[in-house]
Structure formats: structure tokens, C-alpha cells
């Protein structure tokens, strides 16, 4: 069962990556969700470099009280703040094969409230 689920998600990830690509001016906001944490990276695919990153393991976010969805929103705001410092305002969103729901949606909303456009 879990093998089928992971294979399905892998296929979805590949199809998303065929359509979504980041540049230096408009990087890709890639999201990875594990059972316990969530990670977000701004990636420039032309040079293959991570520009900025944030996760729920960061000290300032880990110290906050709240459930995983609330922490995901904080991660989105943190990555938006780091992007703003680098002068990035627009990104393309890569949900990483996950449904746009729950923690993924909360991260996207936090990033939008932080000033990112996608």
C-alpha cells in the first residue's frame, strides 16, 4: 500500500517538475512535507542553487507553540521574509506531489501574507 502511494506521489512530482522551473528572477518555491516537519526552499533551477530555505526545525519556529499547520504558516512567512531580503517578490510554487491542502496550503498562505506572489 505505502509503496503504491509513494510511487503515485513520485509520478505526480515528475509531472509537476516538467511544467514548473525556477529562474534567478522567479525561483521555484519547493515544499517537502514529512510526518513531523515541513521544509521550504527557493531554488534557481538554471544554476541549480538553493537561494533561501526555511523549515519547522528552525529554532525560532520550533520554539513557537501550536500544531503542525500553524508552524507551516510560520515557515511560509519565514521563507517569504528571506526572499524579501534577497529582493525576490515572485515565485513559482512546487507542492512536491502533495495535495494543495492542510499544511501545504498553510505554508503557501503564510508565504503570500509575507509578500510573495505566485
C-alpha angles and dihedrals in degrees: 000000000000090000090055090048094051092046090051091050091048091054090049090049091052093050091049091050091053089059101034124063131159130222132191091263095042110024127191116256100215118192127199120188122195125179093266107022143029128218131196128191134182105219131191102207096188092066096021095236132139107229099187138353140190134179142178087254092069110116097239092050096041090054092058119097118234144081127293094269092055090048090050089058089052090051090053091051091047094052090046090052091050090048091051090054088055092048096250115142105160127051139167114240120233110188091189097233093305124122116262091248139099115356095008091052092046091053091050092049091049090051091049091050088049090059105266118135123211 
